[in-house]
């Protein structure tokens, strides 16, 4: 059981809660920016940062949205760096303790992260945790330009469709009967793309065709400059960053599952 309260100190200083666990300075920066005061949420975020760092995953992150705080302002902040890639929300969102739920018709979030300038064509990953089981051609993250695409469709029929910096339209299809859970997509080389669901590796395939020039969207697709294929699935965490090995993908899954379990919103 967690101790009572967190100490609040200057950024760069180490503070401690009464249980004796140090508050990471990056976690503290996030608390300051987002205004989060709930002790369970702060404990979960702090432990997430510690776990990512101990598994050498923190440096892999460019954007990390833990989606805690229950409101749009708190949900918008990038835990990795609160001064970069803050989410910009359209209309049609519901924010709560379980995450953020789009309406499926107009809601999307612009990360402000252009994948062609921030990520490497053959070294990038995306992860997302969904808490809603729905079926349909809804895109939960991604972007495309005239040549290449990043796309993730968790469940349409009984299939998932994925692409990471691959030719527009040439998607990998794998079986999936439930859209809920944690998904980790990673491109590690020019001819290797991996896909994990709930800490299990599903598929490896596909050649890259170029880094997508455009901002990365959540709960819709940046369809060559236009939001399209709006999702209706609740998101509880999302990460964007450099490529992950199979071991790193597994470790990231474990870190995120621990985080969502602490917050009572895990689905596996």
Backbone as CSV, one residue per row, in Angstrom:
resi,resn,N_x,N_y,N_z,CA_x,CA_y,CA_z,C_x,C_y,C_z
1,UNK,0.847,-1.185,0.000,0.000,0.000,0.000,0.884,1.236,0.000
2,UNK,0.546,2.250,-0.798,1.396,3.401,-0.944,1.314,4.302,0.289
3,UNK,2.421,4.970,0.574,2.464,5.908,1.684,1.648,7.144,1.397
4,UNK,1.522,8.014,2.368,0.665,9.176,2.253,1.446,10.318,1.635
5,UNK,1.109,10.661,0.397,1.597,11.884,-0.197,2.942,11.780,-0.880
6,UNK,3.158,12.723,-1.788,4.421,12.899,-2.467,5.025,14.211,-1.986
7,UNK,6.321,14.239,-1.851,6.980,15.517,-1.620,7.062,16.267,-2.930
8,UNK,6.884,17.567,-2.910,6.937,18.379,-4.113,8.194,19.219,-4.053
9,UNK,9.089,19.007,-5.002,10.341,19.742,-5.002,10.629,20.336,-6.350
10,UNK,11.715,21.056,-6.441,12.102,21.686,-7.696,12.493,20.625,-8.710
11,UNK,12.252,20.921,-9.980,12.637,20.002,-11.023,14.151,19.847,-11.000
12,UNK,14.599,18.617,-11.096,16.017,18.355,-11.031,16.433,17.854,-9.671
13,UNK,15.601,18.098,-8.656,15.877,17.582,-7.329,15.128,16.286,-7.138
14,UNK,15.637,15.422,-6.286,14.948,14.179,-5.987,14.087,14.371,-4.764
15,UNK,12.811,14.033,-4.879,11.903,14.105,-3.743,11.435,12.711,-3.415
16,UNK,10.888,12.529,-2.241,10.441,11.204,-1.824,9.049,11.280,-1.233
17,UNK,8.282,10.212,-1.425,7.034,10.067,-0.719,7.335,9.310,0.564
18,UNK,6.369,9.186,1.441,6.631,8.622,2.753,6.978,7.141,2.720
19,UNK,6.667,6.449,1.612,7.042,5.045,1.493,8.527,4.889,1.202
20,UNK,9.218,5.995,0.922,10.640,5.965,0.678,11.027,5.808,-0.770
21,UNK,10.061,5.713,-1.699,10.350,5.591,-3.119,10.594,6.987,-3.687
22,UNK,11.734,7.167,-4.316,12.074,8.478,-4.864,11.142,8.855,-6.000
23,UNK,10.776,10.115,-6.080,9.992,10.623,-7.193,10.961,11.026,-8.289
24,UNK,10.869,10.380,-9.424,11.708,10.701,-10.555,11.450,12.139,-11.013
25,UNK,12.496,12.840,-11.386,12.338,14.243,-11.758,11.526,14.415,-13.039
26,UNK,11.604,13.445,-13.957,10.767,13.523,-15.155,9.292,13.325,-14.802
27,UNK,9.015,12.429,-13.874,7.637,12.256,-13.399,7.150,13.528,-12.732
28,UNK,8.010,14.154,-11.925,7.615,15.384,-11.235,7.321,16.512,-12.219
29,UNK,8.121,16.593,-13.283,7.865,17.609,-14.308,6.491,17.406,-14.929
30,UNK,6.124,16.144,-15.140,4.803,15.831,-15.698,3.697,16.219,-14.724
31,UNK,3.867,15.932,-13.432,2.860,16.298,-12.438,2.669,17.812,-12.397
32,UNK,3.762,18.540,-12.469,3.688,19.999,-12.427,2.950,20.553,-13.631
33,UNK,3.256,20.038,-14.815,2.620,20.529,-16.037,1.146,20.152,-16.107
34,UNK,0.823,18.916,-15.730,-0.538,18.394,-15.900,-1.465,18.737,-14.744
35,UNK,-0.899,19.105,-13.605,-1.709,19.415,-12.430,-2.258,18.197,-11.721
36,UNK,-1.694,17.030,-11.962,-2.179,15.807,-11.329,-1.784,15.788,-9.858
37,UNK,-2.762,15.496,-8.995,-2.521,15.428,-7.552,-2.943,14.101,-6.942
38,UNK,-3.729,13.303,-7.661,-4.206,12.029,-7.132,-3.017,11.114,-6.841
39,UNK,-2.968,10.572,-5.623,-1.799,9.818,-5.186,-1.623,8.501,-5.942
40,UNK,-2.712,7.814,-6.238,-2.606,6.567,-6.993,-2.084,6.827,-8.398
41,UNK,-2.595,7.862,-9.033,-2.140,8.210,-10.378,-0.671,8.611,-10.366
42,UNK,-0.269,9.373,-9.369,1.131,9.796,-9.279,2.049,8.601,-9.020
43,UNK,1.613,7.691,-8.179,2.401,6.481,-7.930,2.566,5.664,-9.203
44,UNK,1.476,5.527,-9.956,1.514,4.733,-11.186,2.443,5.359,-12.218
45,UNK,2.337,6.667,-12.397,3.185,7.359,-13.371,4.649,7.286,-12.947
46,UNK,4.910,7.545,-11.681,6.284,7.498,-11.192,6.900,6.116,-11.412
47,UNK,6.136,5.063,-11.094,6.655,3.712,-11.276,6.850,3.393,-12.753
48,UNK,5.964,3.896,-13.604,6.117,3.691,-15.047,7.442,4.280,-15.530
49,UNK,7.742,5.503,-15.108,8.998,6.133,-15.512,10.190,5.319,-15.002
50,UNK,10.143,4.913,-13.737,11.231,4.118,-13.172,11.409,2.791,-13.919
51,UNK,10.291,2.146,-14.243,10.354,0.864,-14.953,10.921,1.029,-16.362
52,UNK,10.491,2.076,-17.055,11.003,2.315,-18.406,12.506,2.593,-18.376
53,UNK,12.934,3.351,-17.398,14.359,3.660,-17.309,15.173,2.429,-16.932
54,UNK,14.667,1.624,-16.020,15.421,0.444,-15.596,15.515,-0.598,-16.708
55,UNK,14.583,-0.551,-17.669,14.611,-1.466,-18.809,15.209,-0.823,-20.064
56,UNK,15.854,0.336,-19.889,16.508,1.057,-20.999,15.535,1.391,-22.125
57,UNK,14.289,1.696,-21.741,13.265,2.048,-22.712,12.985,3.551,-22.767
58,UNK,13.333,4.271,-21.728,13.021,5.694,-21.645,13.640,6.458,-22.817
59,UNK,14.891,6.154,-23.140,15.573,6.865,-24.219,14.991,6.540,-25.584
60,UNK,14.215,5.472,-25.674,13.568,5.100,-26.935,12.356,5.975,-27.236
61,UNK,11.820,6.638,-26.222,10.567,7.358,-26.362,10.773,8.759,-26.933
62,UNK,9.926,9.128,-27.878,9.814,10.503,-28.341,8.553,11.152,-27.768
63,UNK,7.481,10.375,-27.709,6.236,10.833,-27.098,5.641,9.681,-26.300
64,UNK,5.165,10.009,-25.105,4.590,9.019,-24.193,3.399,9.669,-23.509
65,UNK,2.215,9.202,-23.868,0.976,9.769,-23.330,0.355,8.767,-22.354
66,UNK,0.523,8.957,-21.030,-0.040,8.018,-20.056,-1.540,8.197,-19.843
67,UNK,-2.068,9.337,-20.283,-3.516,9.606,-20.271,-4.086,9.381,-18.870
68,UNK,-3.560,10.110,-17.920,-4.066,10.102,-16.553,-4.450,11.526,-16.159
69,UNK,-5.353,11.631,-15.193,-5.802,12.930,-14.710,-7.269,13.192,-14.939
70,UNK,-7.873,12.478,-15.922,-9.317,12.550,-16.107,-9.832,13.761,-16.842
71,UNK,-8.947,14.589,-17.425,-9.409,15.763,-18.162,-8.497,15.998,-19.361
72,UNK,-8.968,16.806,-20.294,-8.256,17.000,-21.552,-6.875,17.606,-21.346
73,UNK,-6.756,18.541,-20.431,-5.459,19.182,-20.206,-4.426,18.175,-19.731
74,UNK,-4.770,17.409,-18.699,-3.839,16.412,-18.172,-3.529,15.349,-19.216
75,UNK,-4.524,14.943,-19.969,-4.338,13.893,-20.970,-3.485,14.343,-22.153
76,UNK,-3.362,15.631,-22.340,-2.659,16.133,-23.523,-1.144,16.084,-23.397
77,UNK,-0.621,15.962,-22.166,0.820,16.131,-21.975,1.630,14.878,-22.303
78,UNK,2.796,15.141,-22.879,3.790,14.130,-23.214,4.688,13.923,-22.004
79,UNK,4.614,12.753,-21.381,5.401,12.448,-20.196,6.896,12.508,-20.477
80,UNK,7.322,12.129,-21.672,8.754,12.141,-21.985,9.321,13.556,-21.951
81,UNK,8.566,14.506,-22.476,8.991,15.905,-22.478,7.741,16.764,-22.587
82,UNK,7.369,17.407,-21.482,6.093,18.133,-21.445,6.075,19.366,-22.339
83,UNK,7.229,19.769,-22.851,7.277,20.937,-23.735,7.234,20.544,-25.210
84,UNK,7.123,19.249,-25.490,7.066,18.777,-26.869,5.837,17.904,-27.116
85,UNK,5.330,17.976,-28.326,4.312,17.048,-28.835,3.102,16.921,-27.910
86,UNK,2.605,18.045,-27.429,1.376,18.043,-26.641,0.194,17.793,-27.562
87,UNK,-0.699,16.909,-27.147,-1.855,16.568,-27.969,-2.772,17.772,-28.153
88,UNK,-3.258,17.921,-29.383,-4.271,18.918,-29.699,-5.550,18.175,-30.072
89,UNK,-6.613,18.376,-29.280,-7.844,17.613,-29.442,-8.859,18.346,-30.306
90,UNK,-9.514,17.600,-31.191,-10.698,18.106,-31.881,-11.885,18.007,-30.926
91,UNK,-13.062,18.312,-31.408,-14.276,18.095,-30.618,-14.620,16.613,-30.609
92,UNK,-15.477,16.207,-29.662,-16.001,14.848,-29.681,-15.314,13.871,-28.761
93,UNK,-14.578,14.384,-27.751,-13.873,13.509,-26.813,-14.572,13.467,-25.460
94,UNK,-14.480,12.304,-24.789,-14.884,12.161,-23.386,-13.660,11.719,-22.598
95,UNK,-13.290,12.513,-21.597,-12.101,12.235,-20.793,-12.528,11.765,-19.410
96,UNK,-11.902,10.683,-18.931,-12.261,10.121,-17.628,-11.053,9.406,-17.040
97,UNK,-11.253,8.774,-15.886,-10.169,8.060,-15.218,-9.723,6.819,-16.002
98,UNK,-10.574,6.334,-16.915,-10.209,5.153,-17.706,-9.411,5.510,-18.958
99,UNK,-9.299,6.799,-19.251,-8.565,7.236,-20.423,-9.348,8.260,-21.214
100,UNK,-9.247,8.192,-22.541,-9.963,9.150,-23.384,-10.696,8.398,-24.497
101,UNK,-11.965,8.738,-24.641,-12.871,8.025,-25.545,-13.311,8.952,-26.670
102,UNK,-12.997,8.610,-27.938,-13.454,9.398,-29.076,-14.867,8.992,-29.486
103,UNK,-15.580,9.904,-30.162,-16.972,9.622,-30.514,-17.133,8.798,-31.782
104,UNK,-16.054,8.567,-32.510,-16.134,7.738,-33.706,-16.588,8.460,-34.948
105,UNK,-16.851,9.759,-34.854,-17.316,10.516,-36.019,-16.502,11.771,-36.301
106,UNK,-15.927,12.380,-35.266,-15.181,13.623,-35.480,-13.947,13.748,-34.593
107,UNK,-13.831,12.904,-33.584,-12.771,13.072,-32.591,-11.443,12.493,-33.059
108,UNK,-10.389,13.295,-32.914,-9.025,12.810,-33.130,-8.088,13.714,-32.349
109,UNK,-6.856,13.253,-32.173,-5.839,14.042,-31.479,-4.611,14.128,-32.368
110,UNK,-4.143,15.346,-32.583,-2.948,15.598,-33.369,-1.758,15.665,-32.415
111,UNK,-0.781,14.787,-32.606,0.385,14.772,-31.724,1.358,15.912,-32.014
112,UNK,1.278,16.488,-33.197,2.257,17.481,-33.603,3.608,16.877,-33.938
113,UNK,3.684,15.574,-33.981,4.935,14.860,-34.267,4.931,14.416,-35.722
114,UNK,5.788,15.033,-36.514,5.926,14.653,-37.918,6.897,13.487,-37.997
115,UNK,6.413,12.341,-38.424,7.229,11.125,-38.369,8.437,11.177,-39.303
116,UNK,8.398,11.993,-40.343,9.533,12.054,-41.270,10.699,12.841,-40.694
117,UNK,10.437,13.724,-39.734,11.509,14.538,-39.159,11.938,14.064,-37.775
118,UNK,11.066,13.344,-37.073,11.367,12.934,-35.697,11.833,11.484,-35.623
119,UNK,11.324,10.634,-36.496,11.636,9.206,-36.453,12.419,8.772,-37.682
120,UNK,13.135,7.672,-37.541,13.888,7.095,-38.637,13.017,6.102,-39.399
121,UNK,13.127,6.106,-40.704,12.300,5.218,-41.534,12.376,3.768,-41.090
122,UNK,13.557,3.308,-40.728,13.741,1.899,-40.384,14.021,1.683,-38.903
123,UNK,13.620,2.648,-38.098,13.755,2.507,-36.645,12.669,3.310,-35.959
124,UNK,11.500,2.707,-35.819,10.389,3.404,-35.165,9.418,2.404,-34.558
125,UNK,8.708,2.849,-33.519,7.690,1.995,-32.910,6.497,2.847,-32.503
126,UNK,5.347,2.178,-32.358,4.129,2.771,-31.837,3.468,1.746,-30.929
127,UNK,2.968,2.187,-29.803,2.188,1.276,-28.967,0.928,1.987,-28.510
128,UNK,-0.117,1.207,-28.292,-1.392,1.768,-27.854,-2.161,0.717,-27.071
129,UNK,-2.822,1.163,-26.020,-3.639,0.287,-25.168,-5.097,0.709,-25.335
130,UNK,-5.923,-0.210,-25.819,-7.339,0.055,-26.066,-8.204,-0.690,-25.064
131,UNK,-9.239,-0.028,-24.572,-10.131,-0.619,-23.573,-11.532,-0.894,-24.104
132,UNK,-11.719,-0.740,-25.410,-13.043,-0.907,-26.003,-12.996,-1.978,-27.081
133,UNK,-13.947,-2.903,-27.038,-14.043,-3.947,-28.050,-15.123,-3.585,-29.054
134,UNK,-14.707,-3.057,-30.201,-15.635,-2.742,-31.279,-15.070,-3.254,-32.593
135,UNK,-15.957,-3.446,-33.545,-15.586,-3.995,-34.844,-15.879,-2.960,-35.918
136,UNK,-14.901,-2.710,-36.755,-15.134,-1.800,-37.862,-13.841,-1.219,-38.400
137,UNK,-13.919,-0.594,-39.560,-12.745,-0.012,-40.200,-12.467,1.350,-39.557
138,UNK,-12.021,1.294,-38.307,-11.666,2.483,-37.548,-10.159,2.464,-37.319
139,UNK,-9.500,3.569,-37.616,-8.052,3.645,-37.483,-7.710,4.336,-36.167
140,UNK,-6.939,3.661,-35.327,-6.669,4.176,-33.988,-5.383,4.971,-33.887
141,UNK,-4.527,4.878,-34.884,-3.354,5.752,-34.943,-2.742,5.669,-36.326
142,UNK,-2.044,6.742,-36.707,-1.294,6.670,-37.940,-1.340,7.916,-38.800
143,UNK,-0.708,7.787,-39.962,-0.642,8.855,-40.950,-0.213,8.270,-42.286
144,UNK,-0.379,9.061,-43.324,0.103,8.649,-44.638,0.400,9.876,-45.475
145,UNK,1.283,9.688,-46.464,1.469,10.682,-47.510,1.185,9.998,-48.844
146,UNK,1.663,10.520,-49.914,1.336,9.940,-51.219,1.945,8.562,-51.425
147,UNK,3.020,8.262,-50.692,3.752,7.029,-50.952,3.662,5.988,-49.842
148,UNK,3.753,6.410,-48.575,3.896,5.467,-47.455,2.835,5.721,-46.401
149,UNK,2.702,4.747,-45.496,1.707,4.887,-44.440,2.157,4.227,-43.151
150,UNK,1.658,4.770,-42.044,1.590,4.109,-40.756,0.111,3.939,-40.452
151,UNK,-0.282,2.713,-40.162,-1.703,2.468,-39.964,-1.912,1.333,-38.973
152,UNK,-2.966,1.488,-38.173,-3.323,0.435,-37.233,-4.839,0.372,-37.122
153,UNK,-5.391,-0.720,-37.624,-6.828,-0.994,-37.531,-6.965,-2.248,-36.675
154,UNK,-7.343,-2.131,-35.401,-7.316,-3.277,-34.486,-8.227,-4.431,-34.876
155,UNK,-9.442,-4.095,-35.328,-10.387,-5.179,-35.610,-11.430,-4.724,-36.617
156,UNK,-11.358,-5.300,-37.790,-12.431,-5.166,-38.758,-12.703,-6.565,-39.285
157,UNK,-13.922,-7.048,-39.054,-14.176,-8.474,-39.188,-13.441,-9.164,-38.061
158,UNK,-12.616,-10.122,-38.367,-11.770,-10.758,-37.350,-10.293,-10.578,-37.683
159,UNK,-9.961,-9.392,-38.209,-8.586,-9.135,-38.611,-8.093,-7.792,-38.115
160,UNK,-6.781,-7.731,-37.856,-6.061,-6.494,-37.600,-5.236,-6.168,-38.835
161,UNK,-5.190,-4.880,-39.207,-4.367,-4.429,-40.322,-3.325,-3.449,-39.808
162,UNK,-2.063,-3.687,-40.202,-0.963,-2.874,-39.688,0.008,-2.519,-40.808
163,UNK,0.693,-1.385,-40.613,1.768,-0.946,-41.480,2.648,0.014,-40.706
164,UNK,3.954,-0.083,-40.885,4.901,0.879,-40.318,5.862,1.286,-41.427
165,UNK,5.660,2.506,-41.948,6.511,3.049,-43.018,6.586,2.111,-44.226
166,UNK,5.430,1.640,-44.640,5.343,0.718,-45.768,4.471,1.333,-46.858
167,UNK,4.615,0.852,-48.065,3.869,1.368,-49.208,2.379,1.489,-48.900
168,UNK,1.813,2.614,-49.244,0.403,2.884,-49.000,-0.475,1.769,-49.573
169,UNK,-1.284,1.168,-48.695,-2.221,0.142,-49.106,-1.727,-1.283,-48.981
170,UNK,-0.412,-1.488,-48.850,0.133,-2.850,-48.735,0.236,-3.231,-47.262
171,UNK,-0.895,-3.572,-46.648,-0.971,-3.800,-45.213,-0.859,-5.272,-44.858
172,UNK,-0.323,-5.498,-43.662,-0.261,-6.844,-43.121,-1.566,-7.119,-42.379
173,UNK,-2.143,-8.284,-42.606,-3.380,-8.690,-41.944,-3.113,-9.882,-41.040
174,UNK,-3.572,-9.790,-39.798,-3.472,-10.905,-38.857,-4.815,-11.092,-38.162
175,UNK,-5.051,-12.285,-37.657,-6.314,-12.595,-37.008,-6.430,-11.891,-35.661
176,UNK,-7.617,-11.382,-35.358,-7.876,-10.748,-34.062,-9.384,-10.730,-33.816
177,UNK,-9.812,-11.260,-32.688,-11.247,-11.337,-32.377,-11.679,-10.366,-31.294
178,UNK,-10.756,-9.592,-30.727,-11.083,-8.647,-29.650,-10.148,-7.458,-29.774
179,UNK,-10.709,-6.264,-29.950,-9.868,-5.078,-30.153,-9.229,-4.569,-28.872
180,UNK,-9.651,-5.066,-27.726,-9.071,-4.604,-26.460,-7.662,-5.154,-26.265
181,UNK,-6.849,-4.402,-25.537,-5.524,-4.882,-25.193,-4.430,-3.924,-25.599
182,UNK,-3.191,-4.370,-25.401,-2.005,-3.581,-25.710,-1.361,-4.072,-26.992
183,UNK,-1.096,-3.142,-27.890,-0.477,-3.443,-29.166,0.846,-2.685,-29.274
184,UNK,1.882,-3.374,-29.732,3.182,-2.758,-29.961,3.620,-3.084,-31.388
185,UNK,3.800,-2.058,-32.212,4.233,-2.208,-33.597,5.612,-1.587,-33.716
186,UNK,6.544,-2.286,-34.352,7.902,-1.772,-34.445,8.543,-2.155,-35.775
187,UNK,9.205,-1.171,-36.388,10.051,-1.456,-37.547,11.493,-1.354,-37.093
188,UNK,12.243,-2.459,-37.264,13.613,-2.515,-36.774,14.658,-2.456,-37.884
189,UNK,14.286,-2.862,-39.090,15.172,-2.778,-40.255,14.313,-2.479,-41.476
190,UNK,14.974,-2.358,-42.633,14.242,-2.041,-43.862,13.290,-3.150,-44.296
191,UNK,13.510,-4.362,-43.814,12.643,-5.479,-44.230,12.030,-6.235,-43.062
192,UNK,12.027,-5.614,-41.886,11.513,-6.309,-40.707,10.580,-5.413,-39.902
193,UNK,9.355,-5.883,-39.711,8.356,-5.198,-38.893,7.776,-6.220,-37.923
194,UNK,7.667,-5.869,-36.661,7.130,-6.801,-35.672,5.842,-6.259,-35.079
195,UNK,5.011,-7.182,-34.612,3.709,-6.839,-34.056,3.455,-7.715,-32.846
196,UNK,3.228,-7.063,-31.703,2.899,-7.757,-30.464,1.507,-7.350,-30.016
197,UNK,0.764,-8.328,-29.509,-0.476,-8.021,-28.798,-0.432,-8.712,-27.441
198,UNK,-0.681,-7.921,-26.406,-0.732,-8.451,-25.036,0.492,-9.304,-24.711
199,UNK,1.659,-8.748,-25.102,2.937,-9.351,-24.730,3.260,-10.625,-25.514
200,UNK,2.511,-10.895,-26.575,2.800,-12.057,-27.415,3.077,-11.609,-28.847
201,UNK,4.147,-12.125,-29.431,4.498,-11.772,-30.792,3.580,-12.485,-31.771
202,UNK,3.019,-11.690,-32.685,2.055,-12.240,-33.629,2.669,-12.450,-35.000
203,UNK,3.378,-11.448,-35.517,3.844,-11.551,-36.896,5.111,-10.739,-37.112
204,UNK,5.860,-11.101,-38.126,7.046,-10.366,-38.557,7.037,-10.346,-40.081
205,UNK,7.131,-9.141,-40.673,7.062,-9.101,-42.135,7.257,-7.676,-42.637
206,UNK,7.314,-7.526,-43.961,7.135,-6.288,-44.690,8.386,-5.446,-44.849
207,UNK,8.505,-4.821,-46.037,9.619,-3.931,-46.362,9.175,-2.475,-46.251
208,UNK,10.092,-1.617,-45.845,9.777,-0.196,-45.728,9.821,0.469,-47.095
209,UNK,9.135,1.613,-47.194,9.094,2.334,-48.468,9.349,3.824,-48.292
210,UNK,9.610,4.258,-47.046,9.857,5.676,-46.802,9.144,6.158,-45.561
211,UNK,9.756,7.110,-44.872,9.139,7.696,-43.690,8.006,8.630,-44.093
212,UNK,6.892,8.569,-43.390,5.705,9.340,-43.763,5.884,10.804,-43.381
213,UNK,5.663,11.689,-44.337,5.748,13.130,-44.093,4.379,13.642,-43.657
214,UNK,4.194,13.784,-42.354,2.927,14.265,-41.814,2.842,13.989,-40.335
215,UNK,2.001,14.745,-39.651,1.834,14.552,-38.215,1.091,13.252,-37.919
216,UNK,1.459,12.651,-36.827,0.865,11.399,-36.366,-0.410,11.719,-35.592
217,UNK,-1.516,11.036,-35.915,-2.798,11.246,-35.256,-3.156,10.047,-34.381
218,UNK,-3.943,10.303,-33.348,-4.544,9.262,-32.533,-6.052,9.268,-32.762
219,UNK,-6.641,8.073,-32.797,-8.088,7.866,-32.947,-8.639,8.293,-34.302
220,UNK,-7.744,8.510,-35.232,-8.108,8.740,-36.638,-6.817,8.649,-37.439
221,UNK,-6.947,8.721,-38.718,-5.800,8.672,-39.615,-5.554,10.054,-40.181
222,UNK,-4.319,10.503,-40.162,-3.952,11.680,-40.935,-3.819,11.227,-42.382
223,UNK,-4.904,11.322,-43.094,-5.025,10.776,-44.446,-4.532,11.805,-45.455
224,UNK,-3.186,11.914,-45.540,-2.560,12.864,-46.467,-3.053,14.288,-46.213
225,UNK,-3.187,14.626,-44.919,-3.570,15.983,-44.524,-4.995,16.127,-44.027
226,UNK,-5.799,15.069,-44.118,-7.195,15.128,-43.701,-7.484,14.038,-42.678
227,UNK,-8.089,14.375,-41.515,-8.462,13.316,-40.562,-9.550,12.433,-41.153
228,UNK,-9.394,11.114,-40.994,-10.318,10.185,-41.638,-10.374,8.890,-40.845
229,UNK,-11.435,8.109,-41.046,-11.627,6.801,-40.418,-11.559,6.896,-38.886
230,UNK,-12.412,7.735,-38.333,-12.422,8.027,-36.899,-12.761,6.786,-36.070
231,UNK,-12.022,6.608,-34.986,-12.231,5.457,-34.110,-13.211,5.784,-32.984
232,UNK,-13.768,4.723,-32.388,-14.640,4.875,-31.216,-14.106,4.067,-30.032
233,UNK,-12.802,3.817,-30.007,-12.204,2.976,-28.965,-11.455,3.823,-27.941
234,UNK,-11.661,3.503,-26.673,-11.006,4.212,-25.575,-9.510,3.904,-25.540
235,UNK,-8.699,4.950,-25.387,-7.242,4.809,-25.287,-6.818,5.100,-23.851
236,UNK,-5.951,4.235,-23.297,-5.456,4.489,-21.943,-3.957,4.763,-21.881
237,UNK,-3.219,4.530,-22.960,-1.813,4.921,-23.030,-1.356,4.766,-24.469
238,UNK,-0.372,5.589,-24.868,0.198,5.489,-26.205,1.654,5.922,-26.144
239,UNK,2.521,5.239,-26.898,3.916,5.634,-26.999,4.325,5.697,-28.469
240,UNK,5.269,6.590,-28.760,5.825,6.759,-30.095,7.329,6.940,-29.921
241,UNK,8.122,6.206,-30.706,9.554,6.375,-30.535,10.378,5.507,-31.463
242,UNK,11.615,5.257,-31.048,12.543,4.464,-31.841,12.156,2.987,-31.809
243,UNK,12.759,2.214,-32.697,12.412,0.799,-32.820,12.724,0.028,-31.548
244,UNK,12.007,-1.077,-31.378,12.163,-1.941,-30.213,12.487,-3.361,-30.665
245,UNK,13.444,-3.963,-30.000,13.709,-5.385,-30.219,12.551,-6.201,-29.638
246,UNK,12.552,-7.491,-29.904,11.513,-8.344,-29.336,11.538,-8.285,-27.807
247,UNK,12.718,-8.314,-27.224,12.828,-8.238,-25.762,12.327,-6.897,-25.258
248,UNK,12.663,-5.829,-25.953,12.204,-4.504,-25.542,10.693,-4.368,-25.685
249,UNK,10.130,-4.943,-26.732,8.669,-4.914,-26.889,7.987,-5.652,-25.747
250,UNK,8.541,-6.793,-25.365,7.999,-7.548,-24.244,8.131,-6.765,-22.943
251,UNK,9.274,-6.142,-22.730,9.479,-5.365,-21.511,8.557,-4.149,-21.459
252,UNK,8.365,-3.496,-22.609,7.437,-2.365,-22.651,6.031,-2.829,-22.305
253,UNK,5.620,-3.963,-22.844,4.291,-4.501,-22.540,4.129,-4.742,-21.040
254,UNK,5.151,-5.290,-20.417,5.095,-5.548,-18.978,4.992,-4.243,-18.196
255,UNK,5.785,-3.236,-18.579,5.740,-1.938,-17.897,4.355,-1.299,-18.000
256,UNK,3.783,-1.334,-19.193,2.471,-0.717,-19.402,1.376,-1.491,-18.686
257,UNK,1.458,-2.810,-18.707,0.446,-3.605,-18.013,0.479,-3.341,-16.511
258,UNK,1.664,-3.212,-15.947,1.781,-2.876,-14.528,1.151,-1.518,-14.254
259,UNK,1.418,-0.560,-15.116,0.868,0.790,-14.995,-0.658,0.773,-15.013
260,UNK,-1.239,0.112,-16.018,-2.700,0.100,-16.126,-3.353,-0.750,-15.048
261,UNK,-2.660,-1.769,-14.579,-3.192,-2.564,-13.469,-3.299,-1.725,-12.210
262,UNK,-2.280,-0.922,-11.934,-2.316,-0.026,-10.776,-3.508,0.918,-10.853
263,UNK,-3.848,1.342,-12.064,-4.953,2.283,-12.248,-6.296,1.589,-12.445
264,UNK,-6.297,0.253,-12.420,-7.534,-0.518,-12.515,-8.191,-0.464,-13.871
265,UNK,-7.398,-0.355,-14.935,-7.986,-0.249,-16.269,-7.327,-1.196,-17.271
266,UNK,-6.676,-2.249,-16.785,-6.120,-3.245,-17.695,-7.200,-4.192,-18.192
267,UNK,-6.978,-4.765,-19.383,-7.966,-5.683,-19.965,-7.382,-7.054,-20.232
268,UNK,-6.153,-7.313,-19.794,-5.579,-8.653,-19.977,-4.632,-8.962,-18.842
